[in-house]
Amino acid sequence: MEFEGRAWVFGDDVDTDLIIPARYLNTTDPAVLAAHCLEAADPDFARKVQAGDILVAGKNFGCGSSREHAPVAIKAAGVACVVARSFARIFFRNAINIGLPILECPEAARVREGDVLRIEADSGRITNITRGETYQAVPFPAFMQEIIRAGGLMNYAAARLGRDSG
């Protein structure tokens, strides 16, 4: 998996309430969630983010409640990948379950808003094209990469069951 896009930079401890405010949790419609993604941090984010852009954050990204709405909102907004110093464990799990590519990379703290990044998710290589720098994230094991490529755990399981049953 490779991604190239503009970086949107957020700080430490971005919680799920900041990613998608609780008042929007009465829907599971990805388009509605995308329209309100990160609006508390940047009211224009959902309007300005473009398909393929990359979200970069500090430590403990996705902390707070365990709502699946948070990674769904990010993915539906068009974000191709989230790179953070670290992720809250429940967000980490929910992101994989819905097929949102994420990478842990402390070096990405050098990324600035608007930098253009190229991400080779399979190897964990992150190239900051704007700054001429390269960072190394720990790549996921092959089976987790397959889950992400399939679009999430349910799609992966369905494909495996269909393949194995025939």
Residue pairs with C-beta under 8 A, 6 or more apart in sequence:
1 101
1 119
1 120
1 121
1 122
1 145
1 148
1 149
2 118
2 119
2 120
2 121
3 52
3 54
3 80
3 81
3 101
3 117
3 118
3 119
3 121
4 52
4 116
4 117
4 118
4 119
4 129
5 50
5 52
5 53
5 54
5 80
5 116
5 117
6 50
6 53
6 54
6 114
6 115
6 116
6 117
7 53
7 54
7 55
7 56
7 111
7 112
7 113
7 114
7 115
7 116
7 117
8 42
8 45
8 49
8 53
8 54
8 55
8 56
8 79
8 113
9 56
9 57
9 111
9 112
9 113
10 38
10 41
10 55
10 56
10 57
10 58
10 61
11 57
11 58
12 57
12 58
12 59
12 60
12 85
13 58
13 59
13 60
13 63
14 41
14 57
14 58
14 60
14 61
14 62
14 63
15 62
15 63
15 64
15 65
16 62
16 63
16 64
16 65
16 66
16 67
16 69
16 70
16 91
17 40
17 64
17 65
18 38
18 40
18 41
19 37
19 38
19 62
19 70
19 73
19 74
20 33
20 36
20 37
20 67
20 69
20 70
20 73
21 36
21 39
21 40
24 32
24 33
24 36
24 69
25 67
25 69
27 33
28 69
28 72
30 72
30 73
30 75
30 76
31 76
33 69
33 72
33 73
33 76
34 46
34 73
34 76
34 77
34 78
35 46
36 46
36 73
37 45
37 46
37 49
37 73
37 74
37 76
37 77
38 45
38 46
38 73
38 74
38 77
39 45
39 46
42 48
45 77
46 77
49 77
49 78
49 79
50 78
51 78
51 80
52 78
52 80
53 78
53 79
53 80
54 79
54 80
54 81
54 82
54 83
54 117
54 119
55 74
55 79
55 81
55 82
55 83
56 82
56 83
56 84
56 108
56 111
56 117
57 82
57 83
57 84
57 85
58 84
58 85
58 109
59 84
59 85
59 86
60 86
60 87
60 88
61 82
61 84
61 85
61 86
61 87
61 88
61 91
62 70
62 71
62 87
62 88
62 90
62 91
62 92
62 94
62 95
63 88
63 91
64 88
66 90
66 94
67 94
68 94
68 97
68 98
70 91
70 94
71 91
71 94
71 95
71 98
71 100
72 98
74 82
74 100
75 98
75 99
75 100
79 100
80 101
80 119
81 100
81 101
81 102
81 103
81 119
81 121
82 95
82 100
82 101
82 102
82 103
83 102
83 103
83 104
83 105
83 108
83 111
83 117
83 119
83 126
83 137
84 102
84 103
84 104
84 105
84 108
85 104
85 105
85 106
85 108
85 109
86 104
86 106
87 95
87 102
87 104
92 102
95 101
95 102
96 102
96 144
96 147
96 148
96 152
96 153
97 147
97 152
97 153
97 154
98 151
98 152
98 153
99 147
99 148
99 149
99 150
99 151
99 152
99 153
99 155
100 148
101 119
101 121
101 148
103 119
103 121
103 124
103 126
103 137
103 138
103 139
104 137
104 138
105 124
105 126
105 135
105 136
105 137
105 138
107 126
107 135
107 136
108 126
108 135
108 137
110 128
110 131
110 133
110 135
111 117
111 128
111 131
112 130
112 131
114 130
115 128
115 129
115 130
115 131
116 128
116 129
116 130
117 126
117 127
117 128
117 129
118 126
118 127
118 129
119 125
119 126
119 127
120 126
120 127
121 139
121 140
121 145
121 148
122 139
122 145
123 139
124 136
124 137
124 138
124 139
125 134
125 135
125 136
125 137
126 134
126 135
126 136
126 137
127 133
127 134
128 134
128 135
139 145
140 148
146 156
147 153
147 156
150 156
150 159
